[in-house]
Amino acid sequence: MLTSAPTTDVNQSVLIDIDALRVGMFIQLDVSWMNHPFPRSRFKISSQEQIRVLRDLGLKSVRHFPGRSATLAEAPSETPGRSADAPRVVSGGEPVSVPVAPPNQPGGDLRAIFRATQQRCSKSYQEAIAVYAAVCAGVQTSPHAMCAQAQALTHACVTQLLEQGPCAVHLLPDAPGQPGAGHAVNVMALALLLGRALGMGAEELCNLGLSALLHDLGKVALPMHIGEPGAALNPSDMQRYQQHVGLSVELGQRMGLPSDVLIAIAQHHEMADGSGFPLHLVREDLSRCGQILALVNRYDRLCNPLHGESAMTPHEALARLFSVRRECFDAEVLGAFIRMMGVYPPGSLVQLVDGRYGLVVVVDASHSLRPCVMLYDTAVPASEAPLVALAQGDGPGILRSLKPGQLPRGALDYLLPQPRIQYFFERAISAPDTGGGA
């Protein structure tokens, strides 16, 4: 049975050795939440697996709250009416029990909803890719016509974003196409979501989306091996690579882009601490659109790198931005981006509390700690993989994030066979049906 700790002060804490941890203890990790794999830094330990993960972090001690803890005096018996397979779930750090619905019950509708949403997302994504490819092909001969195409696309995306109500970030299956086009559309989609989270209006969002879509347009004037380098560049070629910023601005001027759009494009590699290029601007010199563009551009390049760098998982990329590169970005913009993407952004490989492997496929900003996860299940093909919507209490919580090398090869090929991470936004799966109004 469970026995409550004798102390009556629930806020009193003591440091205890990591080897003294027991299931039922309420603890606090005195490290940044981006430096550990748990949804929160304060939580009650619900399994021996969590204790093992805590030890693997290399911590010597943790803060223990005796007044909020309970220790397992003896193994709990099976609760009447509860399946022996029903997991103990961590929800917001507290262990709770949830029923496990049979796979043929109404909860199975989630996959049908997910499929329909993914199809809409993929269609929007491919349409955006086609527009960007057309702009790249025609910008040098018909700049004003290409400007009209790009503006029409971004206006449609902003209208969709504002009319759909709460939106979520969706991971999309890899599709053939130009890597540069995929990067441009990724940056546009995430920048628009971030701009909306920061309270931007329609006109400002249109300018932000346009600058995000066209930020690398100047690469059309560079050889492919320099514009989209697959290996590290020598100093001379790196200098040519960095010229793409100025070339993008020049093409934008020929297209007749608004000045705010040109400024953001010029700043998409600038960093708040002055470490960016080409002008080494600092925080006070950067526009809000430029700050957003620099952050989202860097995030996508960590996930989909150039110059022969190794790709990071989205969770790793977000952790890098927060823990190592945070001085490079505006604090308000970075904070909003982390809240929007959650601890486990789409594309993150995770292990659930019950031990199963999964891939985060949808993150809704209003439930960013409880994403939608596709599970590895050898009994069904990947196209029929089961889904759990953690925001709806559908299944166990996330225990930790994983690097690709931590998964069995079969699980990795099943969950994440694609070499690139691609995103777009759609109405949140958990959003109430309000008739489509904003």
Buried (B, 14 or more C-beta within 10 A) or exposed (E): EEEEBEEEEEEEBEEBEBEEBBBBBBBBBEEEBBEBBBBBBBBBBBBEBBBEBBEEBEBEBBBBBBBBBBEEEEEEEEEEEEEEEBBBBBBEBBBEEBEBBEEEEEBEEBBEBBEEBBEBBBEBBBBBBBBBBBBBEEBEEBBEEBBEBBBEBBBBBBBBBBEBBBBBBBBBBEEEBBEBBBBBBBBBBBBBBBBBBBEBEEEBBBBBBBBBBBBBBBBBBBEEEBBBBEEEBEEEBBEBBEBBBEBBBBBBEBBEBBEBBBBBBBBBBBBBBBEBBBEEBBBEEBBBBBBBBBBBBBBBBBBBBBEEEEBBBBBBBBBBBBEEBBEBBBEEBBBBBBBBBBBBBBBBBBBBBBEBBBBBBBBBBBBBBBBBBBBBBEEEEBEEBBBBBBBBBBBBBBBBBBEEEEBEEEBBEBBBEEEBBBBBBBBBBBBEEEEEEE
